[in-house]
Structure formats: C-alpha cells, structure tokens
Amino acid sequence: MELSKKSFAFFWQPLLLVMMVMGLSSCGVYSFTGASIPPEAKTVSVQYFSNHALLVEPTLSPIFTDALRDKFTGQTNLAMLERNGDLAMEGSIVEYKTTPVAIQGDQTSALNRLTITIEVRFTNKYEPEKDFDTKFTQFIDYPSGTDYNAAKTDLIDQITEMLADDIFNKAVINW
C-alpha cells in the first residue's frame, strides 16, 4: 500500500502541476472566432461612424456603428469603451450609392447595386504594426423591379453585417 501512494505522488503530482501551469499560461483574451488579440488587451472602443457620403441615408450611421460594436462584443470578451480602448476603431461612411449594373437589350436595368464604403482607422495599443487606415466596400445586387424604399432596410442590414465581418477579420483575425 505504501508503494502505491509513493508511485501516485511520483507520477501524478508532477503531471497535474504541468497541466495547471499550461492552463494558466494560456489565459488571455478568448475569442470564439480564432481572433489573434494580444493577451494584455482588455478593452475595445468603436467610435460613432459619421456619414460623409454624397447621398446620406439617415439610419446608416447608427446601424453600422452598432453592427461593428456587436461584432466585437459578441465574438470577443473585450469590454466596450466609449473612447481609448486597447483596440480602437474610428472612421466614417464615405460612399452610399445605388447604380444599375445589368443593362438589358432594351437599355433597361435588370439589376441595381447598393454599394457602401466605410473608411476605418484601427489602432492596436499593444501591437501597433497591426494598425491600419483602410476603406472597406461591400455591395448587394437586387432586382430593378424591387421597391427600393421597401427593401433598403434589409439591404443595409446585410451590407453592414458584411462590412463588420471584413473589418473584424482585418483587425483581429489578420485576413
């Protein structure tokens, strides 16, 4: 009986110690997306994105800003701050337009395209080499017979989600 207690202590205690050290050393900012966030980073700030496009859709700024904030709070455990986060985003909407894209033989358009471009300045307090100032553009084509005013809320929601994904990926997933 004495021998089995010694063999337990000799074999299992060091193994448990190694597992605990490995577990503690891997602590950091956890993300469900494979994001590469410095372990020192605890906060993120996403400033309000003002609309500087020639054509202004009044709801676009709050919808886009909320989508980007939701992306960071939903896919990381970073705390959201109003300003000066360890990771910080600011910028503006620089383009919002709808254009015909599929001209038919009778010179009418079969499809229209809604395009939104966002200019983003990203700063990473702990990894400044990952800072960027970039424009992101996304679009959706929709049938020209569609009532634009009835469809624009859904179109804007879809595009802002795609833009938030692109920006999140560039900022913390390094795609």
C-alpha positions as CSV (number, residue, x, y, z in Angstrom):
1,M,0.0,0.0,0.0
2,E,2.8,2.4,0.8
3,L,4.4,1.8,-2.6
4,S,1.2,2.8,-4.5
5,K,1.0,6.1,-2.6
6,K,4.6,6.9,-3.5
7,S,4.1,5.9,-7.1
8,F,1.0,8.1,-7.3
9,A,2.9,11.1,-5.8
10,F,5.9,10.4,-8.1
11,F,3.9,10.2,-11.3
12,W,0.6,12.1,-11.0
13,Q,1.6,15.2,-8.9
14,P,4.2,16.5,-11.5
15,L,1.7,15.7,-14.3
16,L,-1.0,17.7,-12.5
17,L,1.4,20.6,-11.9
18,V,2.5,20.7,-15.6
19,M,-1.2,20.7,-16.7
20,M,-2.0,23.6,-14.3
21,V,1.0,25.7,-15.5
22,M,0.0,25.1,-19.1
23,G,-3.6,26.0,-18.4
24,L,-2.7,29.2,-16.6
25,S,-0.2,30.3,-19.2
26,S,-2.8,30.0,-21.9
27,C,-5.0,32.6,-20.2
28,G,-5.6,35.7,-22.3
29,V,-8.4,37.2,-24.3
30,Y,-10.5,34.4,-25.5
31,S,-12.4,34.6,-28.8
32,F,-14.7,32.1,-30.4
33,T,-13.5,33.1,-33.9
34,G,-9.8,32.4,-33.8
35,A,-9.0,36.0,-33.3
36,S,-5.5,37.0,-32.5
37,I,-5.8,39.5,-29.7
38,P,-2.9,40.4,-27.5
39,P,-3.5,39.0,-24.0
40,E,-2.8,42.4,-22.5
41,A,-5.8,43.9,-24.4
42,K,-8.9,44.1,-22.3
43,T,-10.9,46.8,-24.0
44,V,-12.1,47.9,-27.4
45,S,-13.7,51.2,-28.5
46,V,-15.7,51.8,-31.6
47,Q,-16.5,55.5,-32.1
48,Y,-19.6,56.6,-33.9
49,F,-19.1,56.4,-37.7
50,S,-20.4,59.7,-39.2
51,N,-21.9,59.8,-42.7
52,H,-19.8,61.8,-45.2
53,A,-21.3,60.2,-48.4
54,L,-22.8,62.4,-51.1
55,L,-26.1,60.6,-50.6
56,V,-26.9,60.3,-46.9
57,E,-29.1,57.6,-45.6
58,P,-30.0,58.8,-42.1
59,T,-30.2,55.4,-40.4
60,L,-26.9,54.1,-41.8
61,S,-24.5,55.6,-39.2
62,P,-26.2,54.1,-36.2
63,I,-26.9,50.8,-37.9
64,F,-23.3,50.4,-39.0
65,T,-21.8,51.6,-35.7
66,D,-24.0,49.1,-33.7
67,A,-23.2,46.3,-36.1
68,L,-19.4,46.8,-35.6
69,R,-19.8,47.1,-31.8
70,D,-21.9,44.0,-31.7
71,K,-19.3,42.1,-33.7
72,F,-16.6,42.9,-31.2
73,T,-18.7,42.3,-28.1
74,G,-20.3,39.2,-29.4
75,Q,-17.1,37.5,-30.7
76,T,-14.5,38.5,-28.1
77,N,-14.6,39.1,-24.3
78,L,-13.2,42.6,-24.7
79,A,-15.1,45.3,-22.7
80,M,-16.5,48.1,-24.8
81,L,-15.4,51.6,-24.0
82,E,-16.6,55.0,-25.4
83,R,-13.0,56.0,-26.2
84,N,-9.4,55.0,-25.9
85,G,-9.8,51.2,-25.9
86,D,-6.7,48.9,-26.2
87,L,-8.1,48.3,-29.6
88,A,-9.8,51.3,-31.2
89,M,-11.8,52.0,-34.3
90,E,-13.0,55.2,-35.8
91,G,-13.9,56.4,-39.2
92,S,-16.7,57.5,-41.5
93,I,-19.1,56.3,-44.2
94,V,-17.7,57.7,-47.4
95,E,-19.9,56.2,-50.1
96,Y,-23.6,55.2,-50.2
97,K,-25.0,54.7,-53.7
98,T,-27.3,52.7,-55.9
99,T,-26.4,52.1,-59.5
100,P,-27.8,50.0,-62.4
101,V,-25.5,47.0,-63.2
102,A,-27.2,44.6,-65.6
103,I,-28.4,46.5,-68.7
104,Q,-30.7,44.6,-70.9
105,G,-31.1,44.8,-74.7
106,D,-33.9,47.4,-74.3
107,Q,-31.5,49.7,-72.3
108,T,-33.2,49.0,-69.0
109,S,-31.5,47.6,-66.0
110,A,-32.3,44.1,-64.7
111,L,-30.3,44.6,-61.5
112,N,-29.3,47.5,-59.4
113,R,-26.4,47.6,-56.9
114,L,-26.4,49.2,-53.5
115,T,-22.8,50.0,-52.5
116,I,-21.5,51.2,-49.1
117,T,-17.9,52.2,-48.4
118,I,-16.5,52.7,-44.9
119,E,-13.2,54.3,-44.1
120,V,-11.7,52.8,-40.9
121,R,-8.8,53.8,-38.7
122,F,-7.8,51.0,-36.4
123,T,-5.2,51.2,-33.7
124,N,-3.9,48.4,-31.6
125,K,-2.2,49.7,-28.4
126,Y,-0.1,46.6,-27.9
127,E,0.7,45.7,-31.5
128,P,1.0,48.9,-33.4
129,E,2.3,47.1,-36.5
130,K,-1.3,45.9,-37.0
131,D,-2.7,49.4,-37.1
132,F,-4.4,50.3,-40.4
133,D,-6.3,53.1,-42.2
134,T,-8.3,51.4,-44.9
135,K,-11.5,51.7,-47.0
136,F,-13.9,48.7,-47.0
137,T,-16.6,48.3,-49.6
138,Q,-19.4,45.9,-49.9
139,F,-22.5,45.7,-52.2
140,I,-25.6,43.8,-52.9
141,D,-27.4,43.4,-56.3
142,Y,-31.1,43.5,-56.2
143,P,-33.8,43.3,-59.0
144,S,-34.5,46.6,-60.5
145,G,-38.3,46.0,-60.1
146,T,-37.8,46.0,-56.4
147,D,-39.3,48.9,-54.4
148,Y,-36.0,50.3,-53.1
149,N,-37.6,52.1,-50.2
150,A,-39.2,48.9,-49.0
151,A,-36.1,46.8,-49.5
152,K,-33.4,49.3,-48.3
153,T,-33.5,48.3,-44.6
154,D,-32.8,44.7,-45.4
155,L,-30.1,45.6,-47.9
156,I,-28.4,48.0,-45.5
157,D,-28.5,45.4,-42.7
158,Q,-26.9,42.7,-44.9
159,I,-24.2,45.0,-46.2
160,T,-23.3,46.4,-42.8
161,E,-23.0,42.9,-41.4
162,M,-20.6,42.0,-44.3
163,L,-18.6,45.2,-43.6
164,A,-18.4,44.5,-39.9
165,D,-17.2,41.0,-40.7
166,D,-14.5,42.3,-43.1
167,I,-13.3,44.9,-40.6
168,F,-13.3,42.5,-37.6
169,N,-11.3,40.0,-39.7
170,K,-8.7,42.6,-40.7
171,A,-8.4,43.9,-37.2
172,V,-8.1,40.7,-35.2
173,I,-8.0,37.7,-37.4
174,N,-5.4,39.1,-39.8
175,W,-7.2,38.0,-43.1
